[in-house]
């Protein structure tokens, strides 16, 4: 995606409204929806744990057991920050090696086994697609969003996507890229972590918090949902 232009949503009335919680319907307020992936559309942590544990067993300088709790605690971080956080005592060479091994195993495991789609996803996407342009922005590695779409046969629902692995840019910049490249006028971001909220805010995009995911957002969101189906009711 090229030719970044200034984001037009900064002065949008939608942004002004995002400073307070909207208890009323948000129907007809937006032209597009940008989704986070992990913790928002699916949960792949079980198979990511298996993949990363297989990678760890290939090296002799890590003696830890990977768990879903550990994986969920770092979900939403940029892919490089994940390994800085999980393995702070490794040197740069070691950390790059384990990051590469984990990435390879992760893609291989998920291509075979996938993850768990959150309940109501297909029904919700069918409804939303009829009214909004749909996108995905995630802090994942390159190829992960494509894997998600291919494994679950969801390509037709989403117009475009962007991730950390494409350019190494933070999520806020990737949200801005989607907004600018597709000339979105009134987007909203749906995610499940405080990092998602902060990134959407930096990109001047209102935020809907999915509280069934992996994080906690206590304030600032324009709405909170406890299931994907609730998007049908409010959007």
matplotlib code that plots the C-alpha trace (Angstrom):
import matplotlib.pyplot as plt

x = [0.0, 1.5, 1.0, 0.0, -2.1, -3.2, -6.1, -9.4, -11.1, -9.2, -11.9, -14.8, -17.9, -17.6, -14.3, -15.8, -18.6, -16.0, -14.9, -18.1, -19.8, -22.6, -25.5, -27.7, -27.5, -24.5, -26.3, -25.6, -22.7, -19.8, -18.9, -16.4, -15.3, -11.6, -11.2, -8.4, -7.8, -6.6, -9.1, -11.6, -12.4, -10.8, -8.7, -5.7, -3.8, -4.0, -2.2, 0.2, 1.2, 2.0, 3.8, 6.0, 6.8, 8.0, 10.2, 11.6, 12.5, 14.8, 17.1, 19.2, 19.1, 15.4, 14.0, 10.4, 7.0, 4.7, 1.1, -2.1, -1.9, 1.5, 0.4, -2.7, -0.8, 1.2, -1.5, -1.9, 1.8, 3.9, 5.5, 9.0, 7.9, 6.4, 9.7, 11.4, 8.7, 8.7, 12.5, 14.2, 17.4, 18.2, 20.8, 19.8, 20.9, 19.1, 15.9, 15.9, 16.5, 13.6, 11.3, 12.0, 11.5, 8.2, 7.0, 7.7, 6.1, 3.1, 2.2, 2.7, 0.5, -2.3, -2.4, -3.1, -5.3, -6.5, -8.0, -11.4, -13.8, -15.8, -19.5, -21.7, -18.8, -20.2, -23.7, -22.2, -19.9, -22.8, -24.9, -22.0, -20.8, -24.2, -23.7, -20.0, -16.6, -14.7, -11.0, -8.5, -5.5, -3.3, 0.1, 0.8, 3.5, 3.3, 1.1, -1.0, -4.1, -4.0, -3.8, -6.8, -8.8, -7.8, -8.4, -11.8, -12.8, -13.5, -11.7, -15.0, -15.9, -12.8, -11.7, -8.2, -5.9, -2.6, -0.2, 3.0, 4.8, 4.3, 6.3, 7.3, 5.0, 3.0, -0.7, -1.7, 0.2, -1.4, -4.9, -4.1, -2.9, -6.2, -8.1, -6.1, -5.6, -9.3, -10.4, -12.6, -14.5, -16.0, -14.3, -14.6, -12.1, -13.1, -10.5, -10.0, -7.0, -5.8, -3.2, -5.9, -7.7, -4.5, -3.7, -7.1, -7.0, -3.6, -5.1, -8.2, -10.6, -13.4, -13.1, -15.5, -14.2, -14.7, -14.6, -14.7, -11.1, -7.7, -7.6, -9.3, -10.4, -12.1, -12.9, -12.7, -14.6, -17.8, -19.3, -18.5, -19.7, -19.7, -20.3, -19.9, -23.6, -24.0, -22.5, -25.6, -27.7, -25.6, -24.3]
y = [0.0, 3.3, 7.0, 7.7, 10.8, 12.7, 11.0, 12.7, 11.2, 13.3, 16.1, 13.7, 14.1, 10.3, 10.9, 13.6, 11.2, 8.5, 10.4, 9.3, 5.9, 5.6, 3.7, 4.2, 2.6, 3.3, 2.3, 4.5, 6.2, 4.5, 3.5, 0.7, -1.6, -2.6, -5.7, -6.9, -10.7, -12.7, -12.4, -10.7, -13.0, -16.2, -17.9, -19.7, -19.8, -23.6, -24.4, -21.5, -23.0, -26.3, -24.6, -22.5, -25.4, -27.4, -24.4, -24.1, -27.8, -27.2, -25.0, -25.6, -22.1, -22.0, -24.0, -23.0, -24.6, -22.5, -22.1, -20.5, -18.0, -16.9, -16.6, -14.7, -12.3, -11.1, -11.3, -8.0, -7.0, -6.4, -9.6, -8.5, -7.2, -10.6, -12.3, -9.4, -9.9, -13.7, -14.1, -10.9, -12.8, -14.0, -12.1, -10.6, -13.5, -16.1, -14.0, -13.6, -17.4, -18.4, -15.8, -17.2, -20.8, -19.9, -18.1, -21.1, -23.6, -21.3, -21.0, -24.8, -25.7, -23.3, -24.2, -27.8, -27.1, -23.5, -21.9, -21.5, -19.0, -17.0, -17.8, -15.9, -14.8, -15.9, -14.6, -11.3, -10.9, -11.7, -8.9, -6.4, -7.0, -5.8, -2.4, -1.8, -2.2, -4.7, -4.9, -6.6, -4.9, -7.1, -7.0, -10.5, -11.8, -11.7, -14.4, -14.9, -13.0, -14.7, -18.1, -17.1, -16.1, -19.2, -21.8, -20.5, -19.5, -15.9, -14.1, -12.7, -10.8, -8.5, -5.9, -5.5, -6.1, -4.9, -6.3, -5.7, -8.2, -6.4, -3.3, -3.5, -0.5, -0.1, -0.9, 2.8, 3.4, 0.3, 1.5, 4.8, 3.0, 1.2, 4.4, 6.4, 3.7, 2.8, 6.5, 5.6, 8.5, 7.1, 3.9, 2.1, -0.4, -3.5, -5.1, -6.8, -5.2, -1.9, -1.9, -2.0, 0.9, 3.0, 2.2, 3.1, 6.4, 7.3, 6.8, 8.9, 6.0, 5.2, 1.9, -0.9, -3.2, -7.0, -8.0, -11.8, -11.5, -11.4, -7.8, -5.2, -1.7, 0.2, 3.5, 5.4, 2.9, 3.9, 0.5, -2.8, -6.1, -9.5, -11.5, -10.8, -11.0, -7.8, -5.9, -6.8, -5.0, -1.9, -1.5]
z = [0.0, -1.1, -1.2, 2.4, 2.7, 5.8, 7.6, 7.2, 10.2, 12.7, 12.5, 12.1, 14.2, 14.8, 16.6, 18.8, 19.7, 20.6, 23.7, 25.5, 25.6, 23.2, 24.7, 21.7, 18.3, 16.2, 13.0, 9.9, 11.7, 9.8, 6.3, 7.3, 10.1, 10.7, 12.9, 15.0, 14.5, 17.5, 20.4, 18.2, 15.3, 16.4, 19.2, 17.8, 21.1, 21.6, 18.4, 18.8, 22.1, 20.4, 17.6, 19.8, 22.2, 19.2, 18.2, 21.8, 21.8, 18.8, 20.7, 23.8, 25.4, 26.5, 29.3, 29.6, 29.0, 26.8, 27.9, 26.6, 29.5, 28.3, 24.7, 25.6, 27.8, 24.8, 22.1, 20.4, 20.8, 17.7, 16.7, 17.6, 21.0, 21.8, 21.9, 23.7, 26.4, 26.6, 26.5, 27.9, 28.9, 25.4, 23.3, 20.0, 17.9, 20.0, 20.1, 16.4, 15.9, 18.2, 16.7, 13.2, 14.4, 16.2, 13.1, 10.9, 13.2, 13.9, 10.2, 9.7, 12.7, 11.9, 8.2, 9.3, 12.4, 12.3, 15.3, 16.9, 15.3, 17.8, 17.9, 15.4, 13.2, 9.9, 10.6, 11.8, 8.8, 6.4, 7.9, 8.2, 4.7, 3.3, 5.0, 5.5, 4.0, 6.1, 6.8, 9.2, 10.9, 13.2, 14.8, 13.4, 11.2, 7.4, 6.0, 9.2, 8.1, 4.7, 6.5, 8.7, 5.6, 3.6, 6.3, 7.1, 3.6, 4.6, 1.8, 0.2, 3.4, 3.6, 1.1, 2.5, 5.4, 6.9, 9.5, 11.4, 9.3, 6.1, 6.8, 10.5, 11.3, 14.5, 14.4, 14.4, 11.2, 9.6, 10.6, 8.9, 5.8, 5.5, 6.1, 3.5, 0.9, 0.7, 1.3, 4.3, 5.7, 8.9, 10.0, 13.4, 14.9, 16.8, 19.0, 22.4, 24.1, 25.5, 22.8, 20.1, 21.8, 21.9, 18.3, 17.1, 19.1, 17.7, 14.2, 15.1, 14.7, 17.2, 19.1, 20.0, 22.7, 22.4, 26.0, 25.2, 24.0, 25.8, 27.2, 29.3, 28.2, 31.0, 29.2, 26.0, 23.8, 22.1, 22.8, 24.4, 23.0, 24.8, 21.5, 17.8, 17.3, 19.3, 16.3, 14.4, 17.0, 17.4, 13.8]

ax = plt.figure().add_subplot(projection="3d")
ax.plot(x, y, z, "-o")
ax.set_aspect("equal")
plt.show()
